[in-house]
């Protein structure tokens, strides 16, 4: 991922937070597909997980463990701070 769209990262954090506040569980990447293309959302979520903005369970498929889905998405302390400076 060459350039990250900070607005999209913020929008993803807001969506995850909104779903959690409404009691939608488990939150997964399917809830975020309206923000961008499915594969781009998954790529952003993997980046955000690596940067410890979010936590969640990665579901893979196939013999080469290709990332397929992230479920049980939650904001970490760092993600909450980024969302609410």
Secondary structure, DSSP 4 states (H G I P E B T S, - for coil): --S--HHHHHHHHHHHHHHHHTT--S--GGGGGGGS-HHHHHHHHHHHHHTTSEEEEEEEETTTTEEEEEEEEEE-HHHHHHH--
